[in-house]
Amino acid sequence: MQEEFELYESIFGVKNYLSHYTNFTNLCSIISTMTLKVCSFARANDIGEIESNVSCILNSQKEKDVERYIKEYCGYISFSSNKRCHTKFTNPKFGFLIPSMWGIYADKSHGACIVIDEDALKKENKEALDCAKWNKFIDVSYSKFQNLKLASSMDDPETIVQSLYQHILGTKHKSWSQEQERRLIGVDLPSTLSLKNGVIKGVVIGKLLSLQEKQYLLSILNDPNLACYNQLDRSIFVRQEIIGGNIYTTGFGKYFY
């Protein structure tokens, strides 16, 4: 148990770590290339998010122009932040609930949650991010959407988005608050960010992955022709499961065979 506790703490016990959920197919692609794709807001999991946010701040005549600008030029990567959670019925340790929620339940326990060092991600991609028109890491705000009408319909879409980015690109309905989401947002972002040089600190893999899927993942890690070779160690891959109401973490080698 002591070994498992230390493994758990080394992956989930750091404040600036971020968790990024993905399915198994995308995990294999991310690991193989050691890159993470920047997403379009047109594919956000809350399909009404941008429309709701824009309609709150603008009169209807300008809404479509701003929405079109966001979908064409703005990008983001979504993470769950590794911060303390004092919500009732959750453990207050850093990141205790978030990786477990994705690693155990998401995609019917066939998904994965990649734990990323935010500072290392910024350092590794500084040159690429500096070439973007602008970019920021922000914590998503959660609220009931209200009719705020903050923006002037005289402003161009770029000015509106950049001056009100928190509300437009970083606000979701309060029903999403359990995600503790943190985002990289920006305009003209690179298509991918590099995850090399210590960016990935851990990977929680779904407990129901088949033996064939686990063997395939191991073959990727051992392939000298792929970007992950000598970049990732098996020790950072873990599985979490709930036993008797407690969350237990075991290492890749302990359950692989």
C-alpha positions in Angstrom: 0.0 0.0 0.0 2.9 2.4 0.7 4.2 1.9 -2.8 0.8 2.6 -4.3 0.4 5.8 -2.2 3.8 7.2 -3.3 3.0 6.4 -6.9 -0.3 8.1 -6.5 1.1 11.2 -4.8 3.9 11.6 -7.4 1.4 11.8 -10.2 -1.6 13.7 -8.6 -0.1 15.6 -5.8 1.2 18.7 -7.6 -0.8 21.9 -7.9 0.1 22.9 -11.4 -0.7 19.5 -13.0 -3.6 19.3 -15.5 -5.6 16.3 -16.5 -6.7 15.8 -20.1 -9.3 13.1 -20.9 -9.2 11.2 -24.2 -10.4 7.9 -25.6 -8.1 4.9 -26.1 -7.7 5.5 -29.9 -6.7 9.1 -29.4 -4.4 8.1 -26.5 -2.4 5.9 -28.8 -2.2 8.7 -31.4 -1.1 11.3 -28.7 1.5 8.9 -27.3 2.8 7.9 -30.7 3.3 11.5 -31.8 3.8 13.1 -28.4 1.5 15.9 -29.5 -1.9 17.3 -28.4 -4.3 18.7 -30.9 -5.8 22.2 -30.6 -9.6 22.0 -30.8 -12.2 24.2 -32.5 -14.9 25.7 -30.4 -17.3 24.4 -33.0 -16.7 21.0 -31.4 -17.0 22.0 -27.7 -18.8 19.4 -25.5 -21.4 22.0 -24.5 -22.8 22.7 -27.9 -24.7 25.8 -26.7 -21.8 27.3 -24.9 -20.5 29.9 -27.4 -24.0 30.8 -28.6 -25.2 31.4 -25.0 -22.1 33.4 -24.1 -22.2 35.6 -27.2 -26.0 36.3 -26.9 -25.5 37.5 -23.3 -23.2 40.3 -24.3 -24.4 41.4 -27.8 -27.5 42.5 -29.6 -28.6 39.9 -32.1 -27.3 41.8 -35.2 -23.7 41.1 -34.3 -23.9 37.6 -32.8 -23.4 35.6 -35.9 -20.3 37.6 -36.9 -18.7 36.9 -33.5 -19.7 33.2 -33.5 -18.2 32.9 -37.0 -15.0 34.5 -36.0 -14.6 32.2 -33.0 -15.2 29.1 -35.0 -12.8 30.2 -37.7 -9.9 31.7 -35.7 -10.1 30.7 -32.1 -8.9 27.4 -30.6 -8.6 25.7 -27.3 -7.4 22.7 -25.4 -9.4 21.6 -22.4 -8.0 20.2 -19.1 -9.3 19.6 -15.6 -7.2 21.5 -13.1 -5.4 19.7 -10.3 -6.7 22.0 -7.5 -8.2 21.4 -4.1 -11.8 20.4 -4.1 -13.8 20.9 -0.8 -17.1 19.9 -2.2 -19.1 17.6 0.1 -18.5 13.9 -0.4 -15.2 14.4 -2.3 -11.7 14.0 -1.0 -10.0 17.4 -0.6 -6.6 16.2 -1.9 -5.2 17.8 -5.1 -6.7 16.1 -8.1 -8.1 13.2 -6.2 -11.5 13.2 -7.9 -10.8 14.5 -11.4 -8.4 11.9 -12.8 -10.5 9.2 -11.1 -13.7 10.4 -12.6 -12.3 10.3 -16.2 -10.0 7.2 -15.7 -12.6 5.1 -14.0 -15.9 6.1 -15.6 -15.4 7.9 -18.9 -15.9 6.0 -22.1 -17.2 3.1 -20.0 -13.8 2.7 -18.4 -12.0 2.3 -21.8 -10.7 5.9 -21.9 -7.6 7.5 -20.4 -6.7 10.6 -18.5 -3.3 12.2 -19.3 -1.7 14.2 -16.4 0.3 17.2 -17.8 2.6 19.6 -16.1 1.3 23.1 -17.2 4.7 24.8 -16.6 6.5 22.2 -18.7 3.9 22.4 -21.4 4.4 26.2 -21.7 8.1 25.9 -21.7 8.2 23.2 -24.3 5.8 25.1 -26.6 7.0 28.7 -25.9 8.2 29.4 -29.5 5.0 28.0 -31.1 2.7 29.9 -28.7 4.7 33.1 -29.2 3.8 32.9 -32.9 0.1 32.9 -32.2 -1.8 36.2 -32.3 -2.6 35.7 -28.6 -3.1 32.9 -26.1 -3.9 32.5 -22.4 -4.4 29.8 -19.8 -7.6 30.5 -18.0 -9.8 28.8 -15.4 -13.3 28.3 -16.7 -16.0 30.2 -14.8 -19.4 28.6 -14.1 -22.6 30.5 -13.8 -26.2 30.9 -14.8 -26.2 32.8 -18.1 -27.7 36.3 -17.7 -28.5 39.0 -20.2 -25.4 41.1 -19.6 -25.0 43.0 -22.9 -21.4 43.9 -22.2 -20.1 44.5 -25.7 -20.7 47.3 -28.2 -22.1 46.2 -31.5 -19.8 48.8 -33.0 -16.7 46.8 -32.2 -15.3 44.2 -34.6 -15.4 40.5 -33.6 -11.7 40.3 -32.9 -11.9 43.2 -30.4 -15.0 41.8 -28.8 -13.4 38.3 -28.3 -10.1 39.6 -27.0 -11.5 42.1 -24.6 -14.2 39.7 -23.2 -12.3 36.4 -23.6 -13.2 35.1 -20.1 -16.9 35.5 -20.6 -17.0 34.3 -24.2 -14.3 31.6 -24.3 -14.1 30.7 -20.6 -17.6 30.5 -19.2 -19.9 27.4 -19.0 -23.2 26.7 -17.3 -22.8 25.8 -13.6 -23.9 22.2 -14.3 -20.4 21.6 -15.7 -18.6 22.8 -12.6 -17.5 19.4 -11.4 -15.0 19.3 -14.3 -12.9 22.1 -12.7 -11.9 23.0 -16.3 -8.8 25.0 -17.2 -8.2 26.0 -20.9 -5.6 27.1 -23.2 -7.4 29.6 -25.5 -6.1 31.8 -28.3 -6.3 33.0 -31.9 -4.3 31.4 -34.7 -2.9 28.8 -32.3 -0.6 26.1 -33.7 -2.5 22.9 -34.8 -0.7 20.8 -32.1 1.4 21.3 -29.0 4.4 19.2 -28.1 4.3 16.9 -25.1 8.0 16.0 -25.1 10.6 16.7 -22.5 8.8 15.9 -19.3 5.4 17.4 -20.1 3.5 14.1 -19.4 3.6 13.1 -15.8 1.1 10.3 -15.7 -1.6 8.4 -17.6 -4.6 6.9 -15.9 -5.9 4.2 -18.2 -9.4 2.7 -18.1 -9.7 -0.5 -16.0 -11.7 -2.3 -18.8 -9.1 -2.0 -21.5 -8.6 -5.4 -23.1 -5.4 -7.4 -23.0 -4.9 -6.7 -26.7 -5.3 -3.0 -26.2 -2.8 -3.0 -23.3 -0.3 -5.0 -25.4 -0.8 -2.5 -28.2 -0.1 0.4 -25.9 3.1 -1.3 -24.6 4.2 -1.9 -28.2 3.9 1.8 -28.9 6.0 2.7 -25.9 8.7 0.2 -27.0 8.8 1.3 -30.7 12.1 3.2 -31.4 10.5 4.7 -34.5 7.8 6.6 -32.5 8.2 10.0 -30.8 7.4 8.5 -27.3 10.5 6.2 -27.4 12.7 7.1 -24.4 10.3 9.9 -23.5 7.8 8.0 -21.4 8.4 5.3 -18.8 5.9 2.5 -18.0 5.9 3.6 -14.3 3.8 6.7 -15.1 0.9 4.6 -16.5 -1.5 3.7 -13.7 -5.0 2.3 -13.2 -7.4 3.5 -10.6 -10.4 1.6 -9.2 -12.9 2.0 -6.4 -12.9 -0.7 -3.8 -15.1 -0.4 -0.8 -15.7 3.3 -1.4 -11.9 4.1 -1.6 -9.9 4.8 -4.7 -6.8 2.6 -5.2 -4.0 3.2 -7.7 -1.9 0.4 -9.2 1.0 0.6 -11.6 1.0 -0.5 -15.2 3.2 -3.6 -14.6 1.1 -4.8 -11.7 -2.1 -5.4 -13.8 -0.8 -5.7 -17.4 -0.5 -9.5 -17.5 
